[in-house]
Structure formats: C-alpha cells, structure tokens
Amino acid sequence: MRLSDRMSRLGTETAFVVLARAKELESQGKEIIHLEIGEPDFDTPSYIIDAAVRALRGGWTHYGPSGGLPELREAIAEDMSRSRGVKVTPSQVVVTPGGKPVMFFSMLALLNDGDEIIYPNPGFPIYESVINFLGAKAVPITLWEKNHFRLDVDELSSLVTPKTRMLIINSPHNPTGSVLTWEDLQAVAELAIRNDVIVLSDEIYSRIIYDGKHYSVYSIDGMQERTIVLDGYSKTYAMTGWRLGYGVMPSELASAVAKLQTNCNSCTASFSQRAGIEALRGPRGEVDKMVQEFRKRRDVIVAGLNEIDGVSCIMPEGAFYAFPNVSRWGMKSSCLADRIMDEAGVAVLAGTSFGQCGEGYIRLSYANSVENLKRALEKLHCFFKRL
C-alpha cells in the first residue's frame, strides 16, 4: 500500500506508544508503575454518568447537529461567559469528539501552505504534527526552565514575521505545569493585535490550577475576534474516554469547523453531549476534590524528585505533570526514559516526546495514587543511585 506523501509529515503522541510498551512488559510479568499517560485516575463523577444513562434510555442515540446540540452549546457559552468574563454566544461554540479536533479543524480551516505558526517547545506534540501535516511551517518558541517554562515575550516577538498566521499557547501547560500570568497574556494579546495573528489558546487544564487563578487571553479586549479557545471534559471531569471537547471562536470560523466536522465524523455522540450539559451545570464538589488530591500528589512527587541526587524539579502550578531536569546525567532523555522503565519498572516519558527543547528532562504524570507515587520515587531513587 502506497501512502500519501503527507503521511510522512504526521507525528504521534509518544505517551500512547510508551503505554503500549508498558502493557507488553506487564503481560510478561513485570510490574510497571504508570506515570506516562496524561489521564486522571479518578472515575467520572456519578452525576455525569447518571445523566448519560438517562440520555441513552431517553433516546439520545441518534445524529445531532454537526456543531453540537443547541442545549450544550448554550451551556458552554454560559460557562465561558462566566469564567472568562466576556459575552460568548452559542454561535461561537463548536462541540467536538475530544479537544484535538478543535485544533485540527481550526488549523485546516485557516492555514495555507507556507504560513508560519509559532508553538511552544517543549509542548503538546500534536501541535507540531498537525502544522507539518497541513504543509505550514512550524516555528518553535523555547520554554526555558529559568523562566519557569513560561513564554519569553521578547523571544516571541523576535519570531514573528509577515508570514506568521497563528500562535499557539497552552496554560496550564503540558508537560511542564507552568501557568501564564495576566501580564504574559497582555503581552501576547498586544503582539497578536499588532501583527494580525490568530491565537489558539489550549485551556484544557484551566480548572486544574493550584496557586492563583487561571487567566485567558480570550478575556482581553480585542482578542475575542482573533482567539480560538480549546477546552473540554477529559481532564477536569475525568472523562477521557467520553471524547467530548469544544472550541470557542468567531462565529464564521465556528461554521467552517462545523462543516469540516460534517465531512469527517458527522457529529459528537448525543448522549455524551447530554452528560456534558449536566457536568457544567451540576455540583462542583467532586471536581474540587480531584484538584485537592492532585495538589497533594504534586507536593509528594516534587519533594521526592528533589531529594534524588542529580535530579531537580520546579513546582508546577497547574495540570498534573512534573518535568524534572535530568541533564546532569549526560544521557539522551529517550535513552534514560527507556532505562527507567526497563530497570526501575516506572513508565515515564522523555522530554523530547514534547519537542527537541525537552532534551535533558523527563515527564512524570502524577495522576496516580500517593501510594504508587511513593513507590515510584523509591524505585527512581535506587535507579539513579546505581546509574
């Protein structure tokens, strides 16, 4: 079978590759502690499951509008208006099967060959993958540890050219857990407006934040007409398998994204969308408990990593990832991550799974129990002591 040339430009998400390898080792009898996959280990809150069951029994098993059920789009618009402090209408909302289609379809609708897109590196690997796949030019901006893995605004400004079409930001950030400040976002907005640049703001972890509050570039005057907000249910509500995400964007672009969805997957599952309404309008207690538990786990894993000789880790402010610096060992991150799984039985990701600027780091997801995190830290301590 001869594949198209564009397939050679398509990347992958290493977390799923490492997970498959870890499962294979487990099938051979090896114990593996999973710190590789970015998935909450909690169950979906029961009130959301109950809403889905009612929807299934109530006949919500058929096609719906490509852009999403009107009731859910209205609920998302209400939630966005409240949380971002600006008026959002249902016509600006598109509901998708997970968050990735918001990224893929909006880029497909906006980018031409040769357009330049600035994206964070290290960062979520699908950004670069989709940019390359569509024939645009991926322009990385390095996130430096000395800047707590936040954007360096001066460096960002130096990367903008007349061909710059889009800037991707992600806060809270995967894989580092960094959070952009209000001042950072104001600088981004000023640059975007001055240079007529569209901002894709990935805010999938917006409700998993530990210190301070989440700010959105969408809230800044003049940014509503040039911002795409990517959000969804997977991380906040432990709904990764439900495949339910959404984008908020200018109405004209929302119509184009819905048209692309018609041509690709028709619509998002109707019963999942009914559950999504309940998630947004239901009680917040279980979500708050999850965030409190993530905070406890964060404190455990960061303290433990910093007790290992030759490893240092700054405190993440959001999401559920630790991104320790392991450069002292002078080993490629990919090689080190492989050895950690093979020799210590702990599945982690190489920093380079998130771009070349992740060299010298590894990523650990602390979406696991405190007990397992402590066991993993013991194994890591022994591993680095032998190294």
ZADODREN-227124 format. One record per atom (N, C-alpha, C, O): residue in one letter; x, y, z. Coordinates in steps of 0.05 Angstrom, whole numbers, plus 5000, padded with zeros to 4 digits. Layout:
# residues N
AXYZ;...
//
This chain:
# residues 387
M501749765000;M500050005000;M501850255000;M503450285018;R501450424980;R503050674979;R501550904992;R499350974983;L502651005014;L501351225028;L501951495016;L503951515001;S500351685021;S500851955011;S503352075023;S504151995044;D504552265009;D506952395018;D506452535045;D508152555062;R504052645049;R503452805073;R503652635098;R504052735120;M503152365095;M503252195119;M506052185132;M506352135156;S508152235115;S510852245126;S511252485145;S513252485160;R509452685143;R509752925159;R508152905185;R508253085202;L506652685189;L504952665212;L506352525235;L507452315232;G506352655258;G507652545282;G505752375298;G503752275287;T506352335323;T504752175341;T504852285369;T506252475374;E503452155387;E503552225415;E504951995430;E503851775433;T507352045439;T509051835449;T507951705474;T508551465480;A506251845489;A505051725513;A503651465507;A503851275523;F502251455484;F500851205477;F502750985469;F502150745473;V504951065456;V506950865449;V508250745473;V508650505475;V508950915493;V510250815517;V508250655533;V508950455545;L505650735534;L503650585548;L503450305536;L503250105551;A503450275510;A503250015497;A505649845505;A505349605510;R508049965505;R510449815513;R510349725542;R511149505549;A509349905559;A509049835588;A507049605592;A507549425608;K504849615577;K502949395578;K504149135569;K503548915580;E505849145549;E507148905539;E508948785560;E509048545564;L510448965574;L512248865596;L510548745618;L511348545630;E508248865624;E506548755645;E505548485637;E505248305654;S504948445612;S503948185603;S506047965606;S505447725607;Q508548055607;Q510847865611;Q511447825641;Q513347685648;G509847945658;G510147905687;G511648125701;G512148105726;K512548335688;K514048555700;K512148755712;K510148845699;E512648845737;E511049055749;E511849325739;E514249395739;I509849485730;I510349755720;I508549945735;I506149905737;I509750165744;I508150385756;I507850595734;I509750695722;H505350655727;H504750815704;H504751115711;H502951215725;L506751255702;L506951545705;L507251675677;L508251905675;E506451535656;E506851625629;E504451755617;E504651945601;I502051655623;I499651745609;I498351975623;I498051975648;G497452175608;G496252415619;G493252385623;G491652505608;E492452215642;E489652145645;E489052135675;E490351985690;P487052285685;P486252255713;P485551975719;P484251835703;D486351885743;D485751605751;D483151585766;D482451375776;F481651805768;F479151805782;F476951715763;F477151725738;D474751615774;D472351555758;D470851815751;D471052005766;T469551805728;T467752035722;T465652065744;T464551865753;P465252315753;P463252355775;P460552225768;P459652225746;S459352105789;S456951945785;S454652105774;S453051995759;Y454452365780;Y452152515770;Y452352545739;Y450252575726;I454752545729;I455152565700;I454452295687;I453152285666;I455252075699;I454651805689;I451551765689;I450451665669;D450351855710;D447351825712;D445951975690;D444051885678;A447052215683;A445852375662;A446152235635;A444352245618;A448452105631;A448851955605;A446951715603;A445951655582;V446651575626;V444751345626;V441951435620;V440551305604;R441151655632;R438451765626;R438151835597;R436151785584;A440351945586;A440252025558;A440051785540;A438551785520;L441551575546;L441451325530;L438651205531;L437551125510;R437451195555;R434851085557;R432651275546;R430451185539;G433351525544;G431451715533;G431551755503;G430251925492;G433251595490;G433351605461;G435351795448;G435251845424;W437251885465;W439352065454;W441551895441;W443951905450;T440851735421;T442751555409;T442851595378;T443751415364;H441951825369;H441851885341;H443652125334;H444852245351;Y443852175308;Y445352405299;Y444352665312;Y442052695319;G446252845315;G445653115324;G446853315305;G448253235286;P446453575309;P447753775292;P450753755292;P451953695313;S452053805270;S454953775268;S456353955288;S458453885299;G455354195293;G456554375312;G456054325341;G457254445359;G454254135347;G453654065374;G450654115380;G449454275367;L449653985401;L446854025409;L446554315419;L448154415433;P444354445410;P443954725419;P444054765449;P445154965458;E442954565464;E442854595493;E445654595505;E446254745524;L447454425494;L450254415504;L451754665495;L453254775511;R451354755471;R452754995462;R451955235479;R453555405486;E449355245487;E448455455505;E449755435532;E450655635544;A449955185543;A451255145569;A454155225569;A455155345588;I455555155547;I458355225545;I458655525542;I460455645555;A456955655527;A457055945524;A456656085551;A458056275557;E454755985567;E454256095593;E456756055611;E457556245625;D457855815611;D460255765628;D462655925619;D464056035636;M463055955593;M465256115584;M464856415590;M466756545598;S462456505587;S461856785594;S462456845623;S463557055630;R461756655640;R462156685669;R465156665676;R466156825692;S466456465665;S469256415674;S471256595660;S473356665672;R470756695636;R472556865622;R471857165623;R473357335616;G469457215634;G468657495638;G467957655614;G467957895614;V467357515591;V466457655567;V464057505555;V463757265560;K462457635540;K460057515529;K460757315507;K462057385488;V459757075510;V460056865490;V457256765482;V455556725499;T456856735456;T454256645446;T454456355436;T456656275428;P452256205435;P452355935425;P453455915397;P454655705389;S453056115380;S454056105353;S457156105351;S458256035330;Q458456165373;Q461356165374;Q462555905384;Q464955865386;V460755715390;V461555455403;V461255225383;V459255205369;V463355055382;V463154805367;V463854575386;V465954585399;V462154375387;V462654135403;V463953925386;V463053865364;T466053795397;T467653605381;T468153355398;T468053365422;P468753125385;P469452885399;P472352895410;P474152785398;G472653035432;G475253085444;G476253365436;G475153495419;G478553445448;G479553715443;G481253725417;G481353945405;K482453515409;K484253525386;K482853615360;K484153765345;P480353535355;P479053635330;P478853945329;P478854055308;V478654075352;V478554365353;V481154475341;V481154655324;M483354355349;M486054435339;M486254365309;M487054535293;F485554125302;F485954025274;F484154185255;F485054285234;F481554205262;F479654325243;F480154625241;F479854735219;S480754755262;S481255045261;S483755105245;S483755305229;M485854945248;M488254985231;M487654925202;M488555075184;L486154715197;L485454635170;L483854865156;L484154915132;A482054995172;A480455205161;A481955465156;A481155625139;L484155505170;L485555765169;L488255775155;L488955975144;L489655545154;L492455555146;L492755485116;L491355315105;N494555625104;N495455565076;N498355465076;N499755505096;D499155345055;D501955255052;D503855495057;D503455705046;G505855445074;G507855655079;G507155845101;G508955995110;D504655845111;D504056005135;D505755915158;D506355675161;E506556105175;E508256035198;E506556035223;E504856215228;I506955835240;I505555805265;I507655775287;I509255595287;I507455955307;I509255935330;I507955765351;I505555795357;Y509455575361;Y508255385381;Y510255335403;Y512655355398;P509355265427;P511255225450;P512754965447;P511754755439;N515354975455;N517154745454;N518954755478;N520554945480;P518754565497;P517054335497;P514154405498;P513354605508;G512554225486;G509654275485;G508254025475;G509553825468;F505654025476;F504053805467;F504853735438;F504653905420;P505653485433;P506853425407;P505053445383;P505953465360;I502453435387;I500553445365;I500553715352;I499753745328;Y501253925366;Y501454195354;Y503254185329;Y502454245307;E505754095333;E507654085312;E506853885290;E507153935266;S505753665299;S504853455280;S502853565260;S503153525236;V500753705270;V498653805253;V499654025235;V498954035211;I501354205246;I502454415230;I503954305206;I503554385183;N505654105211;N507253985189;N505453845169;N505953855145;F503553695180;F501753545163;F500253725143;F499853645120;L499553965152;L497954145135;L499754305116;L498754465100;G502354265117;G504154405098;G504854685107;G506054835091;A504254755132;A505155015142;A507954985154;A509054765154;K508955205165;K511655195176;K511555225207;K510455415217;A512555025220;A512555025250;A514955175260;A517255115254;V514455385276;V516555555287;V516455525318;V514655635331;P518355385329;P518355335358;P519255575374;P521155715366;I517955625397;I519055815416;I519755655441;I518055515452;T522255675449;T523255515471;T522055615498;T522055855503;L521155435514;L520355495541;L522655425560;L523255195563;W523755625572;W526255585588;W525555545617;W523755675629;E526955355629;E526555305658;E527155555675;E525855605695;K529155715666;K529855955682;K527556155682;K527556335699;N525756125664;N523356295663;N520856145672;N518656215666;H521355935688;H519255755698;H517455655675;H515055615679;F518755605653;F517455485629;F515155655619;F513255555606;R515255925623;R513356105612;R514556225587;R516956225583;L512856335569;L513756465545;L515556705552;L515056855570;D517756725537;D519456965538;D518357155517;D518657105493;V517157365525;V515657545507;V517557675487;V516857705463;D519957745495;D521857865476;D522657655455;D522857725431;E523157415463;E523757205443;E521457155425;E521757115401;L519057155436;L516657115419;L516457335398;L515857275375;S516857585406;S516757805387;S518757775365;S518157845342;S521057665371;S523157635351;S522457425330;S523657425308;L520657245336;L519957025318;L517757105298;L517256965279;V516357315304;V514157405287;V515157525261;V516857695261;T514057425239;T514757535212;T512157595198;T509957535208;P512257715174;P509857765158;P508357515151;P505957525144;K509657275153;K508357025146;K507056895171;K505656695168;T507457015194;T506256895219;T503256915218;T502157135216;R501956685219;R499056675217;R497756615244;R495556705251;M499156455260;M497956355285;M500056325307;M502356265301;L499256355332;L500856305355;L499256115373;L496956165378;I500555895382;I499255705400;I500355755428;I502755755432;I498555785447;I499355795475;I497855585491;I495655495482;N498955495513;N497755285529;N498255345559;N500555335568;S496155405573;S496455475601;S493955395616;S491755475609;P494255225638;P496655095647;P497854905626;P496454815608;H500454865628;H501954755606;H502654465610;H503454375631;N502354315588;N503354045586;N505854055568;N505654135545;P508253965578;P508753785600;P509753915626;P510353765645;T510054175628;T511554295650;T509854375674;T510954415696;G507254415670;G505554515691;G505754815696;G504754915716;S507054965677;S507255255680;S504655385675;S502855275661;V504355625685;V501955785682;V502656065673;V504356195686;L501456165652;L501956435642;L500656645660;L498356595669;T501956855666;T500857075682;T499157255665;T499157245641;W497657425679;W496057625665;W497757805648;W497057885626;E500157875659;E501958045644;E503057905620;E503358035599;D503557645622;D504457495598;D502357505576;D502957555553;L499857465584;L497657455565;L497157735553;L496457745529;Q497457935568;Q497158205557;Q499258265535;Q498658385515;A501658165540;A503858205521;A503158035495;A503658125473;V502157795499;V501357625476;V499157765460;V499257765436;A497257875474;A495058005461;A495958245445;A495158285422;E497658405457;E498758645443;E500158565418;E499858695397;L501858355419;L503358265396;L501458155375;L501758205351;A499358005383;A497557885364;A495958095349;A495558085325;I494958295364;I493458505351;I495158675333;I494358735310;R497558735341;R499358905325;R500158765299;R500558895279;N500458495300;N501358355277;N499258185263;N499858035245;D496758225271;D494458085258;D494957785259;D494757645239;V495457685283;V496057395288;V493657275303;V492657395321;I492857035295;I490756885309;I492056725332;I494256625329;V490756715355;V491756565378;V490056325382;V487656345386;L491256085382;L489955845391;L490755795420;L493055725426;S488855835438;S489455815467;S488355545477;S485955515480;D490155365483;D489455095493;D489155125523;D491155145538;E486655115532;E486055155560;E484754905573;E483054925591;I485554665563;I484354415571;I484854365601;I483254215613;Y486954485613;Y487454445641;Y486654685658;Y487654715681;S484954855648;S484355115661;S483255085689;S483555265705;R481954865695;R480754825721;R482554675740;R481854635763;I484854585730;I486754445748;I489154635753;I491154615739;I488754805772;I490755015778;I490855035809;I488855015823;Y493255075819;Y493755055848;Y494255315862;Y493455355884;D495655495848;D496355755861;D495355975843;D495755975819;G493956175855;G492856395840;G490456305825;G488956135834;K489956415801;K487656345785;K488456325755;K490556415747;H486656205740;H487056175712;H486156425697;H484056535702;Y487956525680;Y487256755662;Y487156655633;Y488756485625;S485456775618;S485156705590;S485656955573;S484757165579;V487256915551;V487657135532;V485057215519;V484857435509;Y483157045519;Y480457105508;Y479157335523;Y477357465511;S479857375548;S478557575564;S479557855558;S478358055567;I481657885543;I482858145537;I481458285514;I480858165494;D480958545518;D479558695497;D480958665470;D483458685468;G479358615449;G480458595422;G481358315415;G482058265392;M481258125434;M482157845428;M479957655421;M480457435410;Q477457725427;Q475257535421;Q475057475391;Q474357255383;E475657675374;E475457625345;E477857495333;E477957435309;R479957435349;R482357305338;R483357085356;R485657005353;T481656975373;T482456755391;T480756515387;T478256535384;I481956285388;I480556025389;I481255905416;I483555845422;V479255855433;V479655725458;V479055435455;V476855355447;L480955265462;L480554975462;L480154885491;L481854935508;D477954755496;D477354655523;D475854395520;D475254305498;G475154275543;G473754015541;G473453895569;G473854015589;Y472653645568;Y471753505592;Y473853295603;Y473653205625;S475753215586;S477452985592;S478853015619;S478852835635;K480153245623;K481853275647;K480253365671;K480653255693;T478553555668;T477053665690;T475253465703;T475053455727;Y473853315687;Y471753135697;Y472452845694;Y470752665697;A475052785689;A475952505686;A474252365665;A473152145670;M473952485642;M472252375620;M473852325595;M472852375573;T476252225597;T477952195573;T476652005553;T476852055529;G475351795562;G474151605543;G471451695531;G470451565513;W470351905541;W467852005531;W468152155505;W466252185490;R470552255500;R471152405476;R469252645473;R467452635455;L469652845490;L467853075490;L469553325494;L470553375516;G469753485474;G471253735476;G469653965462;G467453915451;Y470754205463;Y469454425449;Y471354645443;Y473454675456;G470654805424;G472155045417;G470355285418;G468055275411;V471555515426;V470155765425;V471755955407;V474155985411;M470456075387;M471856215366;M469956405353;M467556395358;P470856575335;P468956745320;P466956575305;P467556355295;S464456675303;S462256515292;S462856415263;S462056195256;E464056585247;E464656505219;E466556255219;E466156075203;L468556255237;L470356025238;L468855785250;L469355565241;A467155835270;A465655615281;A463955475260;A463755225260;S462755625242;S461255495220;S463055325202;S462255115193;A465455435196;A467355285179;A468255025193;A468454815180;V468755045219;V469554805234;V467354595235;V467854355232;A464854695239;A462554505238;A462254375211;A461554135209;K462854515190;K462754405163;K464854185159;K464353975147;L467254245169;L469354035168;L468553795184;L469053565176;Q467253835207;Q466353615223;Q464253445208;Q464253205209;T462453575193;T460453435177;T461853245157;T460953025153;N464053345146;N465453185126;N467252965139;N468152785125;C467752985165;C469552795178;C468152595195;C468252355190;N466852685216;N465652505236;N462752555241;N461552455260;S461552725224;S458652785226;S457952955250;S457153185248;C458352845274;C457652985299;C458852835323;C460052625320;T458652965346;T459452835371;T457152685382;T454852755379;A457752455396;A455652285407;A453652445424;A454352585442;S451052405417;S448952565430;S448752515460;S448352705476;F449052265469;F448752205497;F451052315513;F450752395536;S453452325501;S455752455514;S455252745518;S455952865539;Q454052875498;Q453453155500;Q451453215522;Q451653415536;R449453045525;R447453085546;R448853065573;R448153215592;A450752885576;A452352865601;A454053115605;A454453205627;G454953225582;G456553475584;G454953705595;G456153875609;I452453725589;I450753935600;I450653905630;I450954105645;E450253665639;E450053615668;E452653675682;E452753785704;A454953615669;A457553665680;A457953965686;A458854045707;L457154135667;L457554415670;L455554545690;L456254735704;R453154435692;R451154555709;R450754415735;R449254505752;G452154195739;G451854035764;G453754135786;G454954345783;P453853985808;P455554055831;P458554045825;P459353885808;R460054225838;R462954245833;R464554085853;R467054075851;G463253965873;G464753845895;G466753635886;G469053635896;E466053455869;E467853235861;E470253335845;E472453235848;V469753535829;V471953655814;V473953795833;V476353765830;D472853935852;D474554075872;D476253865888;D478553915894;K474953645895;K476453435909;K478753315893;K480853265903;M478253285866;M480353185849;M482753375849;M485053285850;V482153635847;V484353835846;V485853835872;V488353855872;Q484453805895;Q485753795921;Q487553545922;Q489853565933;E486653325912;E488253085912;E490753115894;E492853025900;F490353235870;F492653285853;F494653465866;F497053425863;R493753665881;R495653835896;R497353675916;R499753705918;K496053495930;K497453325949;K499553155935;K501753125944;R498753035912;R500552865897;R502853035886;R505152945886;R502253265876;R504353445866;R506453495887;R508853475882;D505653565911;D507553625932;D509253375939;D511653405945;V508053145938;V509552895944;V511652845923;V513952795929;I510852855897;I512752775876;I514952985873;I517252905868;V514353235875;V516353445871;V518453425894;V520853445889;A517453395918;A519353375941;A521053125938;A523453145942;G519852905930;G521352655926;G523452675904;G525652585907;L522752795882;L524652825860;L527053005868;L529252945860;N526453215883;N528653395891;N530453275912;N532553385918;E529653055923;E531452905942;E533352715928;E535152605941;I532952675902;I534652495887;I537052645877;I536752855864;D539452555883;D541852685874;D541952695844;D541752485831;G542452925832;G542652955804;G540053005789;G539953015765;V537853045805;V535253105794;V534153355807;V534353385832;S533053535792;S531753775803;S529153825789;S528853775765;C527153925804;C524553965792;C523254205804;C522954235829;I522454395787;I520954625797;I518054555802;I517054355792;M516754715818;M514054655826;M512054735804;M511854965798;P510554535793;P508454605773;P506154755787;P505454695809;E505054935772;E502855105783;E500055005774;E498055085784;G500054825754;G497554725744;G497954465729;G500154355728;A495754345718;A495754085705;A496553875725;A496353915749;F497653645716;F498453435735;F500953295725;F501153045723;Y502953465718;Y505553355708;Y507853485723;Y507853715730;A509953325727;A512453425737;A514453385714;A514353195699;F516253585712;F518153585689;F520953625700;F522153845696;P522053425713;P524753455725;P527053475705;P526953355684;N529053625714;N531453655699;N533353425706;N534053395729;V534153275686;V535953045690;V538453075673;V539852875667;S539053315664;S541253365645;S543953295658;S545853245643;R544153305684;R546753245697;R547852975689;R550252935689;W546152795682;W547052515676;W548152485648;W549252275642;G547952695632;G549252685606;G548252465587;G549752365571;M545752405590;M544552185575;M542152295559;M540652465569;K541752195535;K539352275520;K536852205536;K536651995548;S534952395535;S532452355551;S531052095543;S529951955560;S531052035517;S529651795508;S530951545519;S529651355527;C533551535519;C535051305530;C534551285560;C534151065570;L534651505574;L534151505603;L531351405609;L531051245628;A529351495595;A526651415599;A526351115595;A524950985610;D527551015574;D527450725568;D528750565591;D527650365600;R530950655601;R532350515622;R530750525648;R530650325663;I529450745653;I527850765678;I525550565677;I524950445698;M524350525654;M522150325653;M523250045654;M522249875669;D525449995640;D526549725639;D527749635665;D527449415674;E529249825678;E530749755702;E529349825728;E529749685748;A527650025728;A526350105753;A523350035753;A522050045774;G522249975729;G519449905728;G517650145732;G515350115742;V518550375723;V516950625724;V516750735696;V518750795683;A514250765686;A513850865659;A513751165659;A511951285672;V515651295646;V515751595644;V516151665615;V516651485598;L515951915608;L516352005581;L518952175579;L519552325597;A520352135557;A522652305552;A521752595546;A519652635535;G523352785555;G522653065550;G522453115520;G520853285512;T523952975504;T523853015475;T521352905462;T520952945438;S519652765477;S517052695467;S515352945463;S513252935450;F516253165474;F514853425472;F516453625456;F515953865459;G518353535440;G519953705424;G522853705432;G523553625454;Q524553795414;Q527453775419;Q528253945442;Q530353895455;C526754155449;C527454325472;C526954185498;C527554305519;G525753955497;G525353795522;G527753615528;G527653465548;E529853625512;E532253465518;E533353545546;E533453785553;G534053345561;G535053385588;G532953375610;G533453425633;Y530453305601;Y528253285620;Y526753025616;Y526952905595;I525152945636;I523252735633;I520552835644;I520553015661;R518352715634;R515752795645;R514552565661;R514452345651;L513552635684;L512052445701;L509252545706;L508952775714;S507252385700;S504552455707;S503952365735;S504352135742;Y503052545752;Y502352465779;Y499352415782;Y498152455804;A498052335760;A495352235761;A495251945769;A494351775755;N496351895793;N496451635805;N496351665835;N496551885845;S495951445849;S495551465878;S498151555892;S500351515882;V497851675916;V500151755931;V501851515938;V504351525937;E500551295944;E502051045950;E503750965926;E506150905930;N502650965902;N504250885879;N506451095873;N508551025864;L505851345877;L507851555873;L510251515891;L512551545883;K509751445916;K511851405936;K513551155928;K515951155930;R512150945918;R513550705909;R515250775885;R517550685883;A514150935866;A515751015843;A518151175851;A520351145839;L517851355870;L520151515879;L522351345891;L524651395887;E521551145906;E523550955918;E525050815896;E527450795897;K523550725875;K524850585853;K526750775837;K528950705829;L525851025834;L527451225820;L529951295836;L532151325824;H529651315862;H531951375879;H534051155876;H536451215874;C533250905877;C535050675874;C536350675846;C538650615843;F534650735826;F535750735798;F537950945794;F540050875784;F537451185803;F539451395799;F541851355817;F544051435810;K541551215839;K543851155856;K545650955843;K548050965846;R544450775827;R546050575812;R547250685787;R549250575776;L546050895776;L546750995749;L549651095748;L550651185727;
//
